[in-house]
Amino acid sequence: MAGILIAIGARLLPLAYTLFALAVVLLPLFGPTRLKPLMSMPRFILAAFPIFIVMALVSDRRPWLRVLLLAACLVGLVFLTVRFAGFWWVA
């Protein structure tokens, strides 16, 4: 999903934002640990802020997509909050 959003962002955003997002996503792939490879990848992708800018630009003209993204984020927020409150592992 992040790769698709970076590809879309290559057309919508300045080159510097696209290169930053690409670096943030690709750098952790070059040095995975042996025990649990790519376990922290969702946390690393959160630092790629141009991905969120692309989601805002794409959903600006499509209200149904905005509602879908907000619903998915709300479900994720509730799920991860319950896990955190229960002292379970949250990336």
N, C-alpha and C positions, 0 to 999 in steps of 0.2 A: 504494500500500500504506500509506503514512504517513497519507494522508487517511482511509482506512478505519479505521485504528487510532485516530486522533484522534476520529473519530465514535463509535466504541465507547467510548473513554475519556470522552466527554462524559457518558455514563450511569454509568460506574464510578468516576470520579475526581472530586475536588473541582474546582470551577470554575476556580480559580487554575491548577491543573496543565493543564487543557484550554486555557486562554487562552495559557499560556506555550508549549505545544507548537504551537499554531496560529500564534503570533507567530514562533517560530523557523523554521517551515516557510514562512510567507508572506512574511516580510521579504526574503529573497533573491530572490523572484520579482519584486519591484518595481524592482530595479536590476541587471538582467543586463548583462554586458559584451557588446560587439559581436563580439569575436573568437571566443569559445567560450562561448556562453550556457549557464548551468546546469551547467557542468562540475563545479563543486564542491558541487552539491546533496547528494550522498550524505554528504559530510563535514559539511555543515550539519545534516542530519537526525539525525546521531549525537548532537548536543547536545540534542535533544528527548527528555530522559530519561523523560517520562511515557509515551512510546510503548513503552519497554521494560517499564514497570510494567504497562501494559495487556496486553502479551504474556505476562507472568508470571501475571496474574490470569486471563486466558482459558485458558491452558494448565494451570492448577492443577487443574481438574476434568476435564481431558481428557488422559489419559496419552499417547494416540497423537499428539496435537498437540504435546505437550512433546517427544516423541522426534523428531517431524518437524522442529520448530524447532531442536533441538540438532544434528540431522544437517545441516540447511542451514547452520547457523553453523559447524559443523566443516568442511564442504566449503569455505565461504568463507574460513575461517581458513587452511586449507592452500593454497588457490589464491593468496590475497593474500600469504602468507608466501613462497611460491615466486617470485612476481613481485618482491617486495621484495628477496629474496636475489639475484635475477638483475639487480638495478639497473634494473628496468623501472618505469614510472609506476604508482603506486598512489595513488588519490585521497587 
